[in-house]
Amino acid sequence: MVQSAVLGFPRMGRLRDLKKATEAYWGDKISKDDLLAEGKRLRLEHWKIQKDAGVDIIPSNDFAYYDHVLDHIQMFNAIPERYSSQGLSTLDEYFAMGRGHQKDGVDVSALEMVKWFDSNYHYVKPTFQNDQTFKLNDDPKPVRHFLEAKEAGITTRPVLLGPVSFLHLGKADRNQNVDPITLLEKLLPVYEQLLKELKKAGAETVQIDEPVLVFDLPSKIRDAFKPAYQKLTALQGSEGPQLVLATYFGDVVHNLDVFDGALSNTYAFHIDLVRNPEQLEKVVQHLGSKQILSAGVVDGRNIWKNNFKKSIELIESAVQKVGKERVIVATSSSLLHTPHTLESEKNLDPEVSDWFSFATQKATEVAIIAKAVTDGPSSVKSELEANAKSWEARANSKRTNNPEVKKRQEAVTKEMHERKSEFPTRYDQQKQHLKLPLFPTTTIGSFPQTKDIRISRNKFTKGEITAEEYEKFIEKEIREVIAIQDELDLDVYVHGEPERNDMVQYFGERMDGYAFTTHAWVQSYGSRCVRPPIVVGDISRPAPMTVKESKYAASVSKKPMKGMLTGPITCLRWSFPRDDVHQSVQAQQLALALRDEVIDLEAAGIYVIQVDEPALREGLPLRAGSEREKYLSWAVDSFKLSTAGVKDSTQIHSHFCYSEFQDFFHAIAALDADVLSIENSKSDAKLLKVFIDEAYPRHIGPGVYDIHSPRVPSQEEIQERISEMLQYLKPDQLWINPDCGLKTRQWKETKAALKNMVAAAQHFRSQHSK
């Protein structure tokens, strides 16, 4: 019998229930017990969904109140002393590491948060000390959740992040120099103890994720797998559960020699056959004689309905090689990256909704494929016929193809990607035109989205207020934001984006080729959820998207107004892209649409235009080589195509949600943006050294404070950060700005933080003007 498995399920609930409960707890509106009860309710609901779908192997410990990596940090007591010494409750200590804490005399910033591989999910980075120790906490969450499911009559497979990945994805704390992988010998006894406790609780199998196996790993990391898994696999049977080693987001062929060392002794091995179906042949050759293959054929990263015909053929190919009893049909990765259920979408066009599959539906898909292979296609005949009909309808739909878009793409020339002059000439004109001071201050774009804004937008969406009433409300919000910026004395203003629901969805709703959902939320980090639009066809811009609001803001502002756009790569990466057309084609379509918008903004009197590309790095293929260079080539071309149509006197900005550019700095430089703003407040300022090493000539705004936390940094703290930056950047290169947009913050903390930021900038301005 071929079994079915899900590697992980979305945490937030059908209607973002966890987000609402967590934020209510942070706002002192519900108690700790209320939050924990809601978490338990959601876990039981999600386990039941998968059981009812017919899934054989259901995960536990995939649920987290903030982040699953943060769960491991706390579970292993890898908690920096600045948190553990504050006397906080276990839950508040956990949230302090995730989002910072500034309350009741406690003032600590959050741990660094970075992208989870090439996804839009963010994890909290384990942060280690030179004298680091590990200790399993008294009530380990994986055991507790396994027993919780068991009590409900559901047998689950607990999920753990493996020891090598946990260490490799971490870093030394500031002012520490420990190499995380050298801590492996200290960490392994904790894993051994945890596995023994899971076995004692009744867990027969445990999924242990080692996703770093898809990377090009340094030898010290590769060498760590053998001693780690010799110890852990030795427990299988009498002392510990059977281990299912899981990889995802890429192929593992280049690391199969590591697999031969000890990983082939695990009970089962999971590979992602959505990303790399070609790896099946070689992986099977390296399986142990009795080792089970978990074949990830249902996409955990996108929303398209599975192609049953292709998946069944792939699984049957595996069965022919190892036998039915040694194959598991699985999702390619955790379903964390997909929306909860398609059943919530009451307003989707039936034509396109028939093409989609969300987490709940994907659970059914793995069960159907497993049954088809086990009992034969006739056992699921109606399901297979309906699936084939959906795929045929999508392939033949007129919604997917627009001849005018293709014609415009064919007319793109090399010259359309280049600005009129080099940066020194442009900068001379921009200085005369904009007249900005040294250390210019600005924000990244959005200001707090208040309850009033959300209510008015909701009323407009429902038709309860007219377009004219909504426009007047938005103009009022813009005037208020500009008045606040006047009061703060910022140098380059933004209009605050009160009309925008999301930095990608807003643009998608104004372009042809997209479909939109009502409840298809996906967790980005902590309680932050996004609702990615879905690219269903060729993309074009029928009309200006942002010009009206930006033009109005400029008309009531006494300082330069910055127009805010989301770049083509981010629009693509933070949508669910098409899987029937190469992403480079979709990116170029988006670039042409945005090029029109940039030119229209300039014509409307907007002479500072920011085209954000926070997703550029996450789109990088996980391994170095020709595929990475091909991606960077078309990604850079897309950005340049969108921005190169303006005059030299118009200043082009771009924003990035990271500061680790070492691996692809040549691409960042090739973007030719006049100003880069980057997320840097929780990163080591030494990362800025690359700008010196590469003689970067243009301007940079490394974030001086963390916007993911409600904590307000002092003026002195920001000045200290600026001083660190000036060790690597020239004064006339440096812009002063927050890490990212301020949409999720409250006004009180926003004003206080920006006031301190402007004061810090003015301090350095006065110093350098003497």
Order of alpha helices (4+ residues) and beta strands (2+ residues): beta-alpha-alpha-beta-alpha-alpha-alpha-beta-beta-beta-beta-beta-alpha-beta-alpha-beta-alpha-beta-alpha-beta-alpha-beta-alpha-beta-alpha-beta-alpha-alpha-alpha-alpha-alpha-alpha-alpha-alpha-beta-beta-beta-beta-alpha-beta-alpha-alpha-beta-alpha-beta-alpha-beta-alpha-beta-alpha-alpha
